[in-house]
Amino acid sequence: MNVLRRLFDFYINSSIHVALSVCSLSCLTMLEYAMIIDVVLLWFIFFATITGYNFVKYFGLAKFHHRGLATWLKYIQLFSFFCFILMVYFVLQLNYKVVLFLFVLGVITFLYAIPFLPKKYFLDKGKNLRAISGLKIYVIAFVWSVTVVVLPIVNQNLRFEFDMILSFMQCFLFVLVLMLPFEIRDMNYDSLKLGTIPQQIGVQRTKVIGSVILMFIGFIAFFKDYFFWEKTLVLFFIVILTLGLLWLSKVDQKPYYSAFWVESIPVIWLVLTLILV
């Protein structure tokens, strides 16, 4: 039982689960616009997500404790290194337009973790993008949205249409709401300088705002030129599911509530789409 628990913890902590979520949203974009499912792009997104997330999460730990790293962190570092190698392998197979977008996303990810703003402009130390008050959640939503909506479109040389812009908006707002249970969970640990939404307006108002955003996501679907009831019904189910998990989230969460269950919503969305649509 301990072995299974450790494997599951590694699955969560090494960002495999979040990578599956990002790939699921990418597949949804490909299915929505009748694209060929590009396995190479999906593998790249999978390994790039693991590499990027682990770099952001563990850069500070590795930097300051590199000589006495815990065993689990060493395994994650080794795993991330192999994922980075595979990421490079798959990026070499993508077209140059996609690579240009990836360069921008790579720079954003790097600046999200590495302090680059001069100390003289702040009262304490130099800041990275994550440390800028109130910015974290929007950076993550933007990177996810470009990855799962824009990259598949650019990769297949499609012309951007109005529906695609709406899909980008829906994805951006959806990821914002997915982040809220995490921000609620981390209220006791995040520095007040981060200025997260729950820190600024409280937990209850955060849930209300998240609920309004979810309703708006469903509302956007009716403005698309290509409207399908089956996809819309699946979307409404996902909205209700996300709404329920948002309102059940609290500061004192169980260990896997956000990291597994909330992060599983995109995977559930993909599975329902494949079965019902």
GUDOGU-842864 format. One record per residue (C-alpha): residue number from 1; residue in three letters; x, y, z. Coordinates in steps of 0.001 Angstrom, whole numbers, padded with zeros to 6 digits. Layout:
<midren><n>NUM</n><res>ALA</res><c1>X</c1><c2>Y</c2><c3>Z</c3></midren>
...
END
This chain:
<midren><n>1</n><res>MET</res><c1>000000</c1><c2>000000</c2><c3>000000</c3></midren>
<midren><n>2</n><res>ASN</res><c1>002862</c1><c2>002372</c2><c3>000804</c3></midren>
<midren><n>3</n><res>VAL</res><c1>004375</c1><c2>001665</c2><c3>-002615</c3></midren>
<midren><n>4</n><res>LEU</res><c1>001136</c1><c2>002605</c2><c3>-004376</c3></midren>
<midren><n>5</n><res>ARG</res><c1>000872</c1><c2>005747</c2><c3>-002274</c3></midren>
<midren><n>6</n><res>ARG</res><c1>004427</c1><c2>006744</c2><c3>-003156</c3></midren>
<midren><n>7</n><res>LEU</res><c1>003821</c1><c2>006101</c2><c3>-006840</c3></midren>
<midren><n>8</n><res>PHE</res><c1>000667</c1><c2>008202</c2><c3>-006732</c3></midren>
<midren><n>9</n><res>ASP</res><c1>002503</c1><c2>010995</c2><c3>-004916</c3></midren>
<midren><n>10</n><res>PHE</res><c1>005206</c1><c2>010879</c2><c3>-007582</c3></midren>
<midren><n>11</n><res>TYR</res><c1>002510</c1><c2>010994</c2><c3>-010270</c3></midren>
<midren><n>12</n><res>ILE</res><c1>001112</c1><c2>014191</c2><c3>-008726</c3></midren>
<midren><n>13</n><res>ASN</res><c1>004341</c1><c2>015863</c2><c3>-007598</c3></midren>
<midren><n>14</n><res>SER</res><c1>006184</c1><c2>015225</c2><c3>-010862</c3></midren>
<midren><n>15</n><res>SER</res><c1>003420</c1><c2>017073</c2><c3>-012780</c3></midren>
<midren><n>16</n><res>ILE</res><c1>002340</c1><c2>014060</c2><c3>-014853</c3></midren>
<midren><n>17</n><res>HIS</res><c1>-001285</c1><c2>014678</c2><c3>-013903</c3></midren>
<midren><n>18</n><res>VAL</res><c1>-001253</c1><c2>018346</c2><c3>-014876</c3></midren>
<midren><n>19</n><res>ALA</res><c1>000441</c1><c2>017389</c2><c3>-018157</c3></midren>
<midren><n>20</n><res>LEU</res><c1>-002442</c1><c2>015004</c2><c3>-018917</c3></midren>
<midren><n>21</n><res>SER</res><c1>-004871</c1><c2>017842</c2><c3>-018210</c3></midren>
<midren><n>22</n><res>VAL</res><c1>-003113</c1><c2>020189</c2><c3>-020624</c3></midren>
<midren><n>23</n><res>CYS</res><c1>-002992</c1><c2>017482</c2><c3>-023304</c3></midren>
<midren><n>24</n><res>SER</res><c1>-006700</c1><c2>016803</c2><c3>-022778</c3></midren>
<midren><n>25</n><res>LEU</res><c1>-007563</c1><c2>020443</c2><c3>-023469</c3></midren>
<midren><n>26</n><res>SER</res><c1>-005320</c1><c2>020352</c2><c3>-026548</c3></midren>
<midren><n>27</n><res>CYS</res><c1>-007187</c1><c2>017283</c2><c3>-027822</c3></midren>
<midren><n>28</n><res>LEU</res><c1>-010484</c1><c2>019073</c2><c3>-027259</c3></midren>
<midren><n>29</n><res>THR</res><c1>-009314</c1><c2>021920</c2><c3>-029503</c3></midren>
<midren><n>30</n><res>MET</res><c1>-008287</c1><c2>019445</c2><c3>-032212</c3></midren>
<midren><n>31</n><res>LEU</res><c1>-011633</c1><c2>017657</c2><c3>-031993</c3></midren>
<midren><n>32</n><res>GLU</res><c1>-013661</c1><c2>020866</c2><c3>-031976</c3></midren>
<midren><n>33</n><res>TYR</res><c1>-012117</c1><c2>022085</c2><c3>-035234</c3></midren>
<midren><n>34</n><res>ALA</res><c1>-011932</c1><c2>018665</c2><c3>-036910</c3></midren>
<midren><n>35</n><res>MET</res><c1>-008144</c1><c2>018620</c2><c3>-036927</c3></midren>
<midren><n>36</n><res>ILE</res><c1>-005996</c1><c2>015569</c2><c3>-037358</c3></midren>
<midren><n>37</n><res>ILE</res><c1>-004897</c1><c2>014443</c2><c3>-033888</c3></midren>
<midren><n>38</n><res>ASP</res><c1>-001212</c1><c2>015360</c2><c3>-034014</c3></midren>
<midren><n>39</n><res>VAL</res><c1>000546</c1><c2>012878</c2><c3>-031753</c3></midren>
<midren><n>40</n><res>VAL</res><c1>003885</c1><c2>014652</c2><c3>-032080</c3></midren>
<midren><n>41</n><res>LEU</res><c1>002431</c1><c2>017944</c2><c3>-030846</c3></midren>
<midren><n>42</n><res>LEU</res><c1>000644</c1><c2>016185</c2><c3>-027979</c3></midren>
<midren><n>43</n><res>TRP</res><c1>003816</c1><c2>014417</c2><c3>-026877</c3></midren>
<midren><n>44</n><res>PHE</res><c1>005664</c1><c2>017715</c2><c3>-027014</c3></midren>
<midren><n>45</n><res>ILE</res><c1>002981</c1><c2>019438</c2><c3>-024911</c3></midren>
<midren><n>46</n><res>PHE</res><c1>003072</c1><c2>016558</c2><c3>-022424</c3></midren>
<midren><n>47</n><res>PHE</res><c1>006832</c1><c2>016640</c2><c3>-021883</c3></midren>
<midren><n>48</n><res>ALA</res><c1>007039</c1><c2>020438</c2><c3>-022067</c3></midren>
<midren><n>49</n><res>THR</res><c1>004368</c1><c2>020783</c2><c3>-019369</c3></midren>
<midren><n>50</n><res>ILE</res><c1>006244</c1><c2>018441</c2><c3>-017039</c3></midren>
<midren><n>51</n><res>THR</res><c1>009532</c1><c2>020228</c2><c3>-017710</c3></midren>
<midren><n>52</n><res>GLY</res><c1>008066</c1><c2>023701</c2><c3>-017276</c3></midren>
<midren><n>53</n><res>TYR</res><c1>005993</c1><c2>022963</c2><c3>-014187</c3></midren>
<midren><n>54</n><res>ASN</res><c1>008802</c1><c2>021140</c2><c3>-012403</c3></midren>
<midren><n>55</n><res>PHE</res><c1>011235</c1><c2>023919</c2><c3>-013246</c3></midren>
<midren><n>56</n><res>VAL</res><c1>008885</c1><c2>026510</c2><c3>-011760</c3></midren>
<midren><n>57</n><res>LYS</res><c1>007960</c1><c2>024424</c2><c3>-008690</c3></midren>
<midren><n>58</n><res>TYR</res><c1>011374</c1><c2>023118</c2><c3>-007722</c3></midren>
<midren><n>59</n><res>PHE</res><c1>013860</c1><c2>025702</c2><c3>-009009</c3></midren>
<midren><n>60</n><res>GLY</res><c1>014125</c1><c2>027423</c2><c3>-005634</c3></midren>
<midren><n>61</n><res>LEU</res><c1>014473</c1><c2>024164</c2><c3>-003739</c3></midren>
<midren><n>62</n><res>ALA</res><c1>017168</c1><c2>022840</c2><c3>-006033</c3></midren>
<midren><n>63</n><res>LYS</res><c1>018993</c1><c2>026156</c2><c3>-006004</c3></midren>
<midren><n>64</n><res>PHE</res><c1>019317</c1><c2>026438</c2><c3>-002254</c3></midren>
<midren><n>65</n><res>HIS</res><c1>019445</c1><c2>022783</c2><c3>-001216</c3></midren>
<midren><n>66</n><res>HIS</res><c1>021233</c1><c2>021111</c2><c3>-004110</c3></midren>
<midren><n>67</n><res>ARG</res><c1>023662</c1><c2>019261</c2><c3>-001830</c3></midren>
<midren><n>68</n><res>GLY</res><c1>021063</c1><c2>017861</c2><c3>000507</c3></midren>
<midren><n>69</n><res>LEU</res><c1>018102</c1><c2>017254</c2><c3>-001752</c3></midren>
<midren><n>70</n><res>ALA</res><c1>015463</c1><c2>014873</c2><c3>-000486</c3></midren>
<midren><n>71</n><res>THR</res><c1>015365</c1><c2>011564</c2><c3>-002343</c3></midren>
<midren><n>72</n><res>TRP</res><c1>011954</c1><c2>012281</c2><c3>-003869</c3></midren>
<midren><n>73</n><res>LEU</res><c1>013180</c1><c2>015585</c2><c3>-005281</c3></midren>
<midren><n>74</n><res>LYS</res><c1>016222</c1><c2>013903</c2><c3>-006812</c3></midren>
<midren><n>75</n><res>TYR</res><c1>013940</c1><c2>011430</c2><c3>-008570</c3></midren>
<midren><n>76</n><res>ILE</res><c1>011773</c1><c2>014261</c2><c3>-009854</c3></midren>
<midren><n>77</n><res>GLN</res><c1>014857</c1><c2>016111</c2><c3>-011094</c3></midren>
<midren><n>78</n><res>LEU</res><c1>016058</c1><c2>013020</c2><c3>-012943</c3></midren>
<midren><n>79</n><res>PHE</res><c1>012588</c1><c2>012420</c2><c3>-014384</c3></midren>
<midren><n>80</n><res>SER</res><c1>012346</c1><c2>016072</c2><c3>-015457</c3></midren>
<midren><n>81</n><res>PHE</res><c1>015724</c1><c2>015830</c2><c3>-017178</c3></midren>
<midren><n>82</n><res>PHE</res><c1>014550</c1><c2>012891</c2><c3>-019318</c3></midren>
<midren><n>83</n><res>CYS</res><c1>011310</c1><c2>014756</c2><c3>-020067</c3></midren>
<midren><n>84</n><res>PHE</res><c1>013376</c1><c2>017743</c2><c3>-021177</c3></midren>
<midren><n>85</n><res>ILE</res><c1>015371</c1><c2>015535</c2><c3>-023573</c3></midren>
<midren><n>86</n><res>LEU</res><c1>012154</c1><c2>014115</c2><c3>-025024</c3></midren>
<midren><n>87</n><res>MET</res><c1>010690</c1><c2>017615</c2><c3>-025266</c3></midren>
<midren><n>88</n><res>VAL</res><c1>013661</c1><c2>018712</c2><c3>-027363</c3></midren>
<midren><n>89</n><res>TYR</res><c1>013299</c1><c2>015611</c2><c3>-029545</c3></midren>
<midren><n>90</n><res>PHE</res><c1>009664</c1><c2>016378</c2><c3>-030339</c3></midren>
<midren><n>91</n><res>VAL</res><c1>010121</c1><c2>020136</c2><c3>-030777</c3></midren>
<midren><n>92</n><res>LEU</res><c1>012562</c1><c2>019425</c2><c3>-033608</c3></midren>
<midren><n>93</n><res>GLN</res><c1>009687</c1><c2>017779</c2><c3>-035481</c3></midren>
<midren><n>94</n><res>LEU</res><c1>007351</c1><c2>020791</c2><c3>-035262</c3></midren>
<midren><n>95</n><res>ASN</res><c1>007052</c1><c2>023519</c2><c3>-037883</c3></midren>
<midren><n>96</n><res>TYR</res><c1>008835</c1><c2>026829</c2><c3>-037413</c3></midren>
<midren><n>97</n><res>LYS</res><c1>005644</c1><c2>028808</c2><c3>-036722</c3></midren>
<midren><n>98</n><res>VAL</res><c1>004905</c1><c2>026655</c2><c3>-033692</c3></midren>
<midren><n>99</n><res>VAL</res><c1>008516</c1><c2>026975</c2><c3>-032536</c3></midren>
<midren><n>100</n><res>LEU</res><c1>008219</c1><c2>030777</c2><c3>-032595</c3></midren>
<midren><n>101</n><res>PHE</res><c1>005214</c1><c2>030625</c2><c3>-030262</c3></midren>
<midren><n>102</n><res>LEU</res><c1>007055</c1><c2>028126</c2><c3>-028094</c3></midren>
<midren><n>103</n><res>PHE</res><c1>009980</c1><c2>030506</c2><c3>-027764</c3></midren>
<midren><n>104</n><res>VAL</res><c1>007657</c1><c2>033186</c2><c3>-026351</c3></midren>
<midren><n>105</n><res>LEU</res><c1>006044</c1><c2>030695</c2><c3>-023957</c3></midren>
<midren><n>106</n><res>GLY</res><c1>009496</c1><c2>029480</c2><c3>-022909</c3></midren>
<midren><n>107</n><res>VAL</res><c1>010609</c1><c2>033024</c2><c3>-022097</c3></midren>
<midren><n>108</n><res>ILE</res><c1>007450</c1><c2>033627</c2><c3>-020039</c3></midren>
<midren><n>109</n><res>THR</res><c1>007980</c1><c2>030361</c2><c3>-018128</c3></midren>
<midren><n>110</n><res>PHE</res><c1>011627</c1><c2>031261</c2><c3>-017470</c3></midren>
<midren><n>111</n><res>LEU</res><c1>010759</c1><c2>034744</c2><c3>-016208</c3></midren>
<midren><n>112</n><res>TYR</res><c1>007948</c1><c2>033273</c2><c3>-014110</c3></midren>
<midren><n>113</n><res>ALA</res><c1>010524</c1><c2>031401</c2><c3>-012012</c3></midren>
<midren><n>114</n><res>ILE</res><c1>013725</c1><c2>033471</c2><c3>-012304</c3></midren>
<midren><n>115</n><res>PRO</res><c1>013952</c1><c2>036912</c2><c3>-010613</c3></midren>
<midren><n>116</n><res>PHE</res><c1>014670</c1><c2>039471</c2><c3>-013309</c3></midren>
<midren><n>117</n><res>LEU</res><c1>013162</c1><c2>042764</c2><c3>-012105</c3></midren>
<midren><n>118</n><res>PRO</res><c1>015829</c1><c2>044952</c2><c3>-010414</c3></midren>
<midren><n>119</n><res>LYS</res><c1>015858</c1><c2>045229</c2><c3>-006625</c3></midren>
<midren><n>120</n><res>LYS</res><c1>015867</c1><c2>049023</c2><c3>-006743</c3></midren>
<midren><n>121</n><res>TYR</res><c1>012259</c1><c2>049053</c2><c3>-007988</c3></midren>
<midren><n>122</n><res>PHE</res><c1>011039</c1><c2>047020</c2><c3>-004992</c3></midren>
<midren><n>123</n><res>LEU</res><c1>011312</c1><c2>047182</c2><c3>-001246</c3></midren>
<midren><n>124</n><res>ASP</res><c1>012735</c1><c2>043696</c2><c3>-000912</c3></midren>
<midren><n>125</n><res>LYS</res><c1>014548</c1><c2>041568</c2><c3>-003470</c3></midren>
<midren><n>126</n><res>GLY</res><c1>014307</c1><c2>041347</c2><c3>-007236</c3></midren>
<midren><n>127</n><res>LYS</res><c1>011081</c1><c2>039778</c2><c3>-008464</c3></midren>
<midren><n>128</n><res>ASN</res><c1>009979</c1><c2>037255</c2><c3>-011050</c3></midren>
<midren><n>129</n><res>LEU</res><c1>006588</c1><c2>037314</c2><c3>-012784</c3></midren>
<midren><n>130</n><res>ARG</res><c1>005084</c1><c2>035054</c2><c3>-010122</c3></midren>
<midren><n>131</n><res>ALA</res><c1>005971</c1><c2>037497</c2><c3>-007365</c3></midren>
<midren><n>132</n><res>ILE</res><c1>004241</c1><c2>040485</c2><c3>-008982</c3></midren>
<midren><n>133</n><res>SER</res><c1>001090</c1><c2>041096</c2><c3>-006982</c3></midren>
<midren><n>134</n><res>GLY</res><c1>-002026</c1><c2>039613</c2><c3>-008574</c3></midren>
<midren><n>135</n><res>LEU</res><c1>-000326</c1><c2>038506</c2><c3>-011799</c3></midren>
<midren><n>136</n><res>LYS</res><c1>000335</c1><c2>034786</c2><c3>-011193</c3></midren>
<midren><n>137</n><res>ILE</res><c1>-003058</c1><c2>033363</c2><c3>-012082</c3></midren>
<midren><n>138</n><res>TYR</res><c1>-003311</c1><c2>035364</c2><c3>-015329</c3></midren>
<midren><n>139</n><res>VAL</res><c1>000143</c1><c2>034307</c2><c3>-016531</c3></midren>
<midren><n>140</n><res>ILE</res><c1>-000725</c1><c2>030644</c2><c3>-015999</c3></midren>
<midren><n>141</n><res>ALA</res><c1>-004099</c1><c2>031016</c2><c3>-017756</c3></midren>
<midren><n>142</n><res>PHE</res><c1>-002460</c1><c2>032775</c2><c3>-020709</c3></midren>
<midren><n>143</n><res>VAL</res><c1>000263</c1><c2>030127</c2><c3>-021130</c3></midren>
<midren><n>144</n><res>TRP</res><c1>-002282</c1><c2>027300</c2><c3>-020911</c3></midren>
<midren><n>145</n><res>SER</res><c1>-004618</c1><c2>028972</c2><c3>-023412</c3></midren>
<midren><n>146</n><res>VAL</res><c1>-001901</c1><c2>029613</c2><c3>-025985</c3></midren>
<midren><n>147</n><res>THR</res><c1>-000650</c1><c2>026049</c2><c3>-025565</c3></midren>
<midren><n>148</n><res>VAL</res><c1>-003980</c1><c2>024252</c2><c3>-025907</c3></midren>
<midren><n>149</n><res>VAL</res><c1>-005786</c1><c2>026532</c2><c3>-028382</c3></midren>
<midren><n>150</n><res>VAL</res><c1>-003270</c1><c2>028523</c2><c3>-030419</c3></midren>
<midren><n>151</n><res>LEU</res><c1>-000553</c1><c2>025876</c2><c3>-030898</c3></midren>
<midren><n>152</n><res>PRO</res><c1>-002842</c1><c2>023227</c2><c3>-032476</c3></midren>
<midren><n>153</n><res>ILE</res><c1>-004282</c1><c2>025858</c2><c3>-034837</c3></midren>
<midren><n>154</n><res>VAL</res><c1>-000871</c1><c2>027194</c2><c3>-035861</c3></midren>
<midren><n>155</n><res>ASN</res><c1>000527</c1><c2>023676</c2><c3>-036161</c3></midren>
<midren><n>156</n><res>GLN</res><c1>-002055</c1><c2>022788</c2><c3>-038810</c3></midren>
<midren><n>157</n><res>ASN</res><c1>-001763</c1><c2>026138</c2><c3>-040604</c3></midren>
<midren><n>158</n><res>LEU</res><c1>-005399</c1><c2>027027</c2><c3>-040067</c3></midren>
<midren><n>159</n><res>ARG</res><c1>-006704</c1><c2>030555</c2><c3>-040411</c3></midren>
<midren><n>160</n><res>PHE</res><c1>-007898</c1><c2>032089</c2><c3>-037157</c3></midren>
<midren><n>161</n><res>GLU</res><c1>-011657</c1><c2>032482</c2><c3>-037137</c3></midren>
<midren><n>162</n><res>PHE</res><c1>-014078</c1><c2>034129</c2><c3>-034740</c3></midren>
<midren><n>163</n><res>ASP</res><c1>-014952</c1><c2>030795</c2><c3>-033126</c3></midren>
<midren><n>164</n><res>MET</res><c1>-011290</c1><c2>030200</c2><c3>-032338</c3></midren>
<midren><n>165</n><res>ILE</res><c1>-011025</c1><c2>033546</c2><c3>-030579</c3></midren>
<midren><n>166</n><res>LEU</res><c1>-014054</c1><c2>032579</c2><c3>-028491</c3></midren>
<midren><n>167</n><res>SER</res><c1>-012421</c1><c2>029214</c2><c3>-027709</c3></midren>
<midren><n>168</n><res>PHE</res><c1>-009315</c1><c2>031044</c2><c3>-026512</c3></midren>
<midren><n>169</n><res>MET</res><c1>-011460</c1><c2>033235</c2><c3>-024259</c3></midren>
<midren><n>170</n><res>GLN</res><c1>-013297</c1><c2>030211</c2><c3>-022882</c3></midren>
<midren><n>171</n><res>CYS</res><c1>-010053</c1><c2>028385</c2><c3>-022161</c3></midren>
<midren><n>172</n><res>PHE</res><c1>-008462</c1><c2>031417</c2><c3>-020504</c3></midren>
<midren><n>173</n><res>LEU</res><c1>-011471</c1><c2>031912</c2><c3>-018220</c3></midren>
<midren><n>174</n><res>PHE</res><c1>-011786</c1><c2>028182</c2><c3>-017536</c3></midren>
<midren><n>175</n><res>VAL</res><c1>-008163</c1><c2>027921</c2><c3>-016389</c3></midren>
<midren><n>176</n><res>LEU</res><c1>-008643</c1><c2>030997</c2><c3>-014197</c3></midren>
<midren><n>177</n><res>VAL</res><c1>-011482</c1><c2>029226</c2><c3>-012394</c3></midren>
<midren><n>178</n><res>LEU</res><c1>-009506</c1><c2>025971</c2><c3>-012134</c3></midren>
<midren><n>179</n><res>MET</res><c1>-006776</c1><c2>027922</c2><c3>-010347</c3></midren>
<midren><n>180</n><res>LEU</res><c1>-009118</c1><c2>029321</c2><c3>-007695</c3></midren>
<midren><n>181</n><res>PRO</res><c1>-009311</c1><c2>026154</c2><c3>-005519</c3></midren>
<midren><n>182</n><res>PHE</res><c1>-005496</c1><c2>026104</c2><c3>-005529</c3></midren>
<midren><n>183</n><res>GLU</res><c1>-005347</c1><c2>029739</c2><c3>-004457</c3></midren>
<midren><n>184</n><res>ILE</res><c1>-007899</c1><c2>029082</c2><c3>-001719</c3></midren>
<midren><n>185</n><res>ARG</res><c1>-005851</c1><c2>026096</c2><c3>-000537</c3></midren>
<midren><n>186</n><res>ASP</res><c1>-002625</c1><c2>028099</c2><c3>-000462</c3></midren>
<midren><n>187</n><res>MET</res><c1>-003980</c1><c2>031123</c2><c3>001425</c3></midren>
<midren><n>188</n><res>ASN</res><c1>-002137</c1><c2>030128</c2><c3>004595</c3></midren>
<midren><n>189</n><res>TYR</res><c1>001140</c1><c2>029591</c2><c3>002755</c3></midren>
<midren><n>190</n><res>ASP</res><c1>001276</c1><c2>032268</c2><c3>000041</c3></midren>
<midren><n>191</n><res>SER</res><c1>002946</c1><c2>035533</c2><c3>000888</c3></midren>
<midren><n>192</n><res>LEU</res><c1>000477</c1><c2>038405</c2><c3>001175</c3></midren>
<midren><n>193</n><res>LYS</res><c1>002605</c1><c2>040211</c2><c3>-001415</c3></midren>
<midren><n>194</n><res>LEU</res><c1>001377</c1><c2>037762</c2><c3>-004070</c3></midren>
<midren><n>195</n><res>GLY</res><c1>-002043</c1><c2>039416</c2><c3>-003929</c3></midren>
<midren><n>196</n><res>THR</res><c1>-003999</c1><c2>036328</c2><c3>-004945</c3></midren>
<midren><n>197</n><res>ILE</res><c1>-007728</c1><c2>036717</c2><c3>-005535</c3></midren>
<midren><n>198</n><res>PRO</res><c1>-008770</c1><c2>035039</c2><c3>-002234</c3></midren>
<midren><n>199</n><res>GLN</res><c1>-006259</c1><c2>037218</c2><c3>-000362</c3></midren>
<midren><n>200</n><res>GLN</res><c1>-007718</c1><c2>040360</c2><c3>-001893</c3></midren>
<midren><n>201</n><res>ILE</res><c1>-011467</c1><c2>039683</c2><c3>-001685</c3></midren>
<midren><n>202</n><res>GLY</res><c1>-011870</c1><c2>036630</c2><c3>000559</c3></midren>
<midren><n>203</n><res>VAL</res><c1>-012890</c1><c2>033027</c2><c3>-000090</c3></midren>
<midren><n>204</n><res>GLN</res><c1>-016656</c1><c2>033538</c2><c3>-000480</c3></midren>
<midren><n>205</n><res>ARG</res><c1>-016362</c1><c2>036395</c2><c3>-002961</c3></midren>
<midren><n>206</n><res>THR</res><c1>-013757</c1><c2>034404</c2><c3>-004876</c3></midren>
<midren><n>207</n><res>LYS</res><c1>-016291</c1><c2>031581</c2><c3>-005263</c3></midren>
<midren><n>208</n><res>VAL</res><c1>-018975</c1><c2>034036</c2><c3>-006403</c3></midren>
<midren><n>209</n><res>ILE</res><c1>-016671</c1><c2>035551</c2><c3>-009029</c3></midren>
<midren><n>210</n><res>GLY</res><c1>-015660</c1><c2>032065</c2><c3>-010173</c3></midren>
<midren><n>211</n><res>SER</res><c1>-019331</c1><c2>031132</c2><c3>-010514</c3></midren>
<midren><n>212</n><res>VAL</res><c1>-020045</c1><c2>034195</c2><c3>-012669</c3></midren>
<midren><n>213</n><res>ILE</res><c1>-017057</c1><c2>033388</c2><c3>-014881</c3></midren>
<midren><n>214</n><res>LEU</res><c1>-018268</c1><c2>029799</c2><c3>-015339</c3></midren>
<midren><n>215</n><res>MET</res><c1>-021724</c1><c2>030997</c2><c3>-016385</c3></midren>
<midren><n>216</n><res>PHE</res><c1>-020092</c1><c2>033381</c2><c3>-018863</c3></midren>
<midren><n>217</n><res>ILE</res><c1>-018058</c1><c2>030470</c2><c3>-020309</c3></midren>
<midren><n>218</n><res>GLY</res><c1>-021293</c1><c2>028623</c2><c3>-021033</c3></midren>
<midren><n>219</n><res>PHE</res><c1>-022864</c1><c2>031795</c2><c3>-022431</c3></midren>
<midren><n>220</n><res>ILE</res><c1>-019996</c1><c2>032235</c2><c3>-024916</c3></midren>
<midren><n>221</n><res>ALA</res><c1>-020833</c1><c2>028875</c2><c3>-026546</c3></midren>
<midren><n>222</n><res>PHE</res><c1>-024059</c1><c2>030307</c2><c3>-028016</c3></midren>
<midren><n>223</n><res>PHE</res><c1>-022105</c1><c2>032941</c2><c3>-029965</c3></midren>
<midren><n>224</n><res>LYS</res><c1>-020069</c1><c2>030443</c2><c3>-031966</c3></midren>
<midren><n>225</n><res>ASP</res><c1>-020858</c1><c2>030072</c2><c3>-035662</c3></midren>
<midren><n>226</n><res>TYR</res><c1>-020639</c1><c2>026294</c2><c3>-035403</c3></midren>
<midren><n>227</n><res>PHE</res><c1>-022998</c1><c2>025355</c2><c3>-032579</c3></midren>
<midren><n>228</n><res>PHE</res><c1>-023508</c1><c2>021710</c2><c3>-031590</c3></midren>
<midren><n>229</n><res>TRP</res><c1>-025903</c1><c2>020724</c2><c3>-028828</c3></midren>
<midren><n>230</n><res>GLU</res><c1>-023918</c1><c2>017609</c2><c3>-027867</c3></midren>
<midren><n>231</n><res>LYS</res><c1>-020709</c1><c2>019582</c2><c3>-027249</c3></midren>
<midren><n>232</n><res>THR</res><c1>-022636</c1><c2>022309</c2><c3>-025458</c3></midren>
<midren><n>233</n><res>LEU</res><c1>-024317</c1><c2>019815</c2><c3>-023118</c3></midren>
<midren><n>234</n><res>VAL</res><c1>-020921</c1><c2>018338</c2><c3>-022258</c3></midren>
<midren><n>235</n><res>LEU</res><c1>-019622</c1><c2>021872</c2><c3>-021668</c3></midren>
<midren><n>236</n><res>PHE</res><c1>-022540</c1><c2>022632</c2><c3>-019328</c3></midren>
<midren><n>237</n><res>PHE</res><c1>-021857</c1><c2>019435</c2><c3>-017374</c3></midren>
<midren><n>238</n><res>ILE</res><c1>-018200</c1><c2>020469</c2><c3>-016991</c3></midren>
<midren><n>239</n><res>VAL</res><c1>-019298</c1><c2>023943</c2><c3>-015882</c3></midren>
<midren><n>240</n><res>ILE</res><c1>-021576</c1><c2>022429</c2><c3>-013217</c3></midren>
<midren><n>241</n><res>LEU</res><c1>-018862</c1><c2>019991</c2><c3>-012095</c3></midren>
<midren><n>242</n><res>THR</res><c1>-016296</c1><c2>022786</c2><c3>-011843</c3></midren>
<midren><n>243</n><res>LEU</res><c1>-018814</c1><c2>024960</c2><c3>-010007</c3></midren>
<midren><n>244</n><res>GLY</res><c1>-019417</c1><c2>022214</c2><c3>-007459</c3></midren>
<midren><n>245</n><res>LEU</res><c1>-015718</c1><c2>021609</c2><c3>-006831</c3></midren>
<midren><n>246</n><res>LEU</res><c1>-015119</c1><c2>025345</c2><c3>-006556</c3></midren>
<midren><n>247</n><res>TRP</res><c1>-017781</c1><c2>025778</c2><c3>-003869</c3></midren>
<midren><n>248</n><res>LEU</res><c1>-016588</c1><c2>022700</c2><c3>-001975</c3></midren>
<midren><n>249</n><res>SER</res><c1>-013006</c1><c2>023982</c2><c3>-001914</c3></midren>
<midren><n>250</n><res>LYS</res><c1>-011712</c1><c2>025401</c2><c3>001354</c3></midren>
<midren><n>251</n><res>VAL</res><c1>-008493</c1><c2>026560</c2><c3>002937</c3></midren>
<midren><n>252</n><res>ASP</res><c1>-008082</c1><c2>023323</c2><c3>004887</c3></midren>
<midren><n>253</n><res>GLN</res><c1>-008330</c1><c2>020914</c2><c3>001943</c3></midren>
<midren><n>254</n><res>LYS</res><c1>-007539</c1><c2>017236</c2><c3>001772</c3></midren>
<midren><n>255</n><res>PRO</res><c1>-004156</c1><c2>016602</c2><c3>000126</c3></midren>
<midren><n>256</n><res>TYR</res><c1>-005424</c1><c2>015557</c2><c3>-003312</c3></midren>
<midren><n>257</n><res>TYR</res><c1>-008554</c1><c2>017701</c2><c3>-003592</c3></midren>
<midren><n>258</n><res>SER</res><c1>-007108</c1><c2>020322</c2><c3>-005929</c3></midren>
<midren><n>259</n><res>ALA</res><c1>-003978</c1><c2>018538</c2><c3>-007129</c3></midren>
<midren><n>260</n><res>PHE</res><c1>-005933</c1><c2>015513</c2><c3>-008370</c3></midren>
<midren><n>261</n><res>TRP</res><c1>-009694</c1><c2>016030</c2><c3>-008453</c3></midren>
<midren><n>262</n><res>VAL</res><c1>-009819</c1><c2>019640</c2><c3>-009670</c3></midren>
<midren><n>263</n><res>GLU</res><c1>-006955</c1><c2>018991</c2><c3>-012079</c3></midren>
<midren><n>264</n><res>SER</res><c1>-008876</c1><c2>015983</c2><c3>-013450</c3></midren>
<midren><n>265</n><res>ILE</res><c1>-011702</c1><c2>018097</c2><c3>-014880</c3></midren>
<midren><n>266</n><res>PRO</res><c1>-010067</c1><c2>018577</c2><c3>-018324</c3></midren>
<midren><n>267</n><res>VAL</res><c1>-009475</c1><c2>014811</c2><c3>-018543</c3></midren>
<midren><n>268</n><res>ILE</res><c1>-013129</c1><c2>014142</c2><c3>-017680</c3></midren>
<midren><n>269</n><res>TRP</res><c1>-014137</c1><c2>016718</c2><c3>-020298</c3></midren>
<midren><n>270</n><res>LEU</res><c1>-012155</c1><c2>014907</c2><c3>-022987</c3></midren>
<midren><n>271</n><res>VAL</res><c1>-013474</c1><c2>011465</c2><c3>-022030</c3></midren>
<midren><n>272</n><res>LEU</res><c1>-017094</c1><c2>012669</c2><c3>-022091</c3></midren>
<midren><n>273</n><res>THR</res><c1>-016539</c1><c2>014320</c2><c3>-025472</c3></midren>
<midren><n>274</n><res>LEU</res><c1>-015077</c1><c2>011145</c2><c3>-026960</c3></midren>
<midren><n>275</n><res>ILE</res><c1>-017973</c1><c2>009060</c2><c3>-025611</c3></midren>
<midren><n>276</n><res>LEU</res><c1>-020955</c1><c2>011345</c2><c3>-026206</c3></midren>
<midren><n>277</n><res>VAL</res><c1>-020097</c1><c2>013613</c2><c3>-029140</c3></midren>
END
